[in-house]
Amino acid sequence: MSLFRRTEQSIDTFEQLLKTCSDASQSDSHRVECYAQSSSILAQLSATLSEFTRKAQLGLNNPSQKLYGDSMCNRIFEAHSKLKKQEEIYETIKDEMEMLKKELEKEKMKKYEEDMAEMKRKEEEAERMRKAQEERENERKKEQERMEEEEKKKKEEEEERVREKVRKFRENRLKKEEEKKNAAAMKSKGMKLSVDPKAKQVQIKPKEEKAGRNAAVEQVSGVKEMVKVRTAMGDTMEIMIEMSASVEKLKLEIMEKLGGEKYSKENLILSYAGKIVSDLNSTIESHGIVPGATIYCVVAKDNDDESTPAAASNSETEQQNSQTKTESASIPSGSVCHLSDGAAELNLILSSIKESESSDRAVVVDYSAPWCGPCRAIEPLYEQLAAEFPDVSLIHINTELNPANAQLARTAAVRAYPTFHVYQNYAIVETITGANPQKLRSTVASYSTSVQGGSSSSSSVAASGESLQSRVMKALVVLKTGCASNDEFVQASNTLLMYVKNVAENPTEVKYRRIRWNNAGFQNRLASKTGGVECLKAFGFEDTVDSSNNNERVLLLSESAANNRELPNVCRHLEQALKQFNGQSSAPAAVASGSSLAGASGSGGGSPSPVQGGVGGGNRMVDAMMADPQMSAMAQELMGDPSAMAQLMEAQRAMQNGDGAALARLRESPVFARLANTMMGNPELMQRMGNAANTNGGMENTGGENQEMDDEEERMLQQALQMSLEEFNENQEGEQKKQE
């Protein structure tokens, strides 16, 4: 396109812009924008069109210099004329547009200032809210400090009241003793005494009074007071000690009375007013102990004490060691072998296997410690695997039994408990760290030559020909020992009963024979307890995955196992045993004694079982209480009051933990106080309960003799706490009566 053609188009565009600027219906901002564009175009057109006009005019004046034709010249002159007209229109609207432009700029500036002011206002508001939040936080901290200060002040006032009470008691006692001494001295000298009948005090002469006062002041400093210490065996001793002395010093005095080096401070448990006196650095008087008070003492024996029944004699120990070494030369099979001679004994076993016909036999070594919770949890499974896979030797090493075992653990680079090393051909081929039952089972099964493909535990047990009731009984024993309390065992047993009872009633329904492993209720009530899953496997459940549901882990019972003829009978016996244990039904004695499950649930009767005494001892005490009509009626009342039942459970825990403060607080409850008063006011009932508590409830060495000694010490401690609380309450009542 030629330059002149573009110039003509620009003139047309300039004309359109001027029309828009003159149109009042358009917005002011749009008109001003068009005005700015027209000004820019006009400046360009003026320069370009002036050059075209000059050249056209030169051709008219001098034909020899003519550059354009006549038609072109006419177009140039017409365009020039048109531009001149548009310039006149531009000049007429120029002032108006300039004014309008300034007004728009003012409005824009005003809006900018308003936005800035709004932004500043918001910032100020945010700052004000931040300061208000800081002030509230400071006030909260001040209030918390004030409350803490008040609590501290109250505690100090309470301690001061106790100290003041002790001080007054000591002053009164010193005063009485001084009066007795003065009276005896005056009487020996034959001097007459004047007695004030109102004050009932001996009046002496000023000289003797001053001497007596000085003697009393001298005795207050470092005076030793007498306190009584009564042991759980009924022996009472008198200790002379300052009330400001530490509890540690008191224990040392008691140790000296008991026989010195035979006891330690840690083995002496002191109780006063139903509370354990445990802080060795605290003073005697800080526990509210006053001169003449009785402190109860229980002596807990060390596991390695010579007087402990669990400690074997030297000859017996030597005999056991020699027997262990002799047996260690044989290849362990069918049961766990417990090593006591460290690397020497382990090397002897590995050498025996290497020299035998089954030189590729696998040996699993379990490194554990007695204080390790996961080690104790997986121990029943380890024992079970030894029985299931007799062609794999399973060895257990207690790393804290002796220095030889400890050195072996260090040599084997054991860094965590439990750690399982798998030996084959005299070399470690695999290591398992941590208590992982599934990993341990699969590993042992993989090294077994008699079990192809790692058969499940339920199939292996069933193939042994053992009865269902016997398998369930053994699994319940493991479950009972794995539960921390009787309540946990009952809850887990009821959950187990629910699953198997549903199967017994609906053996063909798959939904009752399938348990999702991730089920929260199943995990909380049964699977989380040691032996819980083993109980289900004893009934025939298998740990597998559901391929139809994203390979979800489940416990599945086959239809053949669900139709086991023993299953309904075992369910019925378990249900009756649990009901009898809970006191919910009076099952016939013949049924209870005929079921071996009764012993596992603690119901008593029948032949003793390994867990019979674990929960059965409590029933004898309950039976003794229920034999009393008044207590039976009160029990019915408590069963209908959830809060009272909660208080009874709290009282049981307090008695087990020796928490005298919790017992004292519970005595403020009317229901609990009435129950305690009824029991204390019935000596015959207390005697029956005491006899029931002292009866060996069929315990057949559940934890060895050491466990029985611990239970005995705990019972003695609870008796000492109860007696100290009763004596303290009696003394308090006596003091109140004297004041009245």
Secondary structure as GFF3:
##gff-version 3
##sequence-region A 1 740
A	DSSP	alpha_helix	3	22	.	.	.	ID=ss1
A	DSSP	alpha_helix	28	61	.	.	.	ID=ss2
A	DSSP	three_ten_helix	63	65	.	.	.	ID=ss3
A	DSSP	alpha_helix	70	188	.	.	.	ID=ss4
A	DSSP	beta_strand	194	196	.	.	.	ID=ss5
A	DSSP	beta_strand	201	203	.	.	.	ID=ss6
A	DSSP	alpha_helix	206	220	.	.	.	ID=ss7
A	DSSP	beta_strand	225	231	.	.	.	ID=ss8
A	DSSP	beta_strand	236	241	.	.	.	ID=ss9
A	DSSP	alpha_helix	247	258	.	.	.	ID=ss10
A	DSSP	three_ten_helix	260	262	.	.	.	ID=ss11
A	DSSP	three_ten_helix	265	267	.	.	.	ID=ss12
A	DSSP	beta_strand	268	272	.	.	.	ID=ss13
A	DSSP	beta_strand	275	277	.	.	.	ID=ss14
A	DSSP	three_ten_helix	285	287	.	.	.	ID=ss15
A	DSSP	beta_strand	294	299	.	.	.	ID=ss16
A	DSSP	alpha_helix	314	328	.	.	.	ID=ss17
A	DSSP	beta_strand	337	339	.	.	.	ID=ss18
A	DSSP	alpha_helix	342	355	.	.	.	ID=ss19
A	DSSP	beta_strand	363	368	.	.	.	ID=ss20
A	DSSP	alpha_helix	373	388	.	.	.	ID=ss21
A	DSSP	beta_strand	393	398	.	.	.	ID=ss22
A	DSSP	alpha_helix	403	411	.	.	.	ID=ss23
A	DSSP	beta_strand	419	424	.	.	.	ID=ss24
A	DSSP	beta_strand	427	433	.	.	.	ID=ss25
A	DSSP	alpha_helix	437	446	.	.	.	ID=ss26
A	DSSP	alpha_helix	457	463	.	.	.	ID=ss27
A	DSSP	alpha_helix	468	482	.	.	.	ID=ss28
A	DSSP	alpha_helix	486	505	.	.	.	ID=ss29
A	DSSP	three_ten_helix	510	512	.	.	.	ID=ss30
A	DSSP	beta_strand	514	516	.	.	.	ID=ss31
A	DSSP	alpha_helix	520	522	.	.	.	ID=ss32
A	DSSP	pi_helix	523	527	.	.	.	ID=ss33
A	DSSP	alpha_helix	532	539	.	.	.	ID=ss34
A	DSSP	beta_strand	541	546	.	.	.	ID=ss35
A	DSSP	three_ten_helix	547	549	.	.	.	ID=ss36
A	DSSP	beta_strand	552	557	.	.	.	ID=ss37
A	DSSP	alpha_helix	559	562	.	.	.	ID=ss38
A	DSSP	alpha_helix	567	582	.	.	.	ID=ss39
A	DSSP	alpha_helix	589	594	.	.	.	ID=ss40
A	DSSP	alpha_helix	597	601	.	.	.	ID=ss41
A	DSSP	alpha_helix	612	626	.	.	.	ID=ss42
A	DSSP	alpha_helix	629	639	.	.	.	ID=ss43
A	DSSP	alpha_helix	642	657	.	.	.	ID=ss44
A	DSSP	alpha_helix	660	666	.	.	.	ID=ss45
A	DSSP	alpha_helix	670	680	.	.	.	ID=ss46
A	DSSP	alpha_helix	683	694	.	.	.	ID=ss47
A	DSSP	alpha_helix	704	739	.	.	.	ID=ss48
###
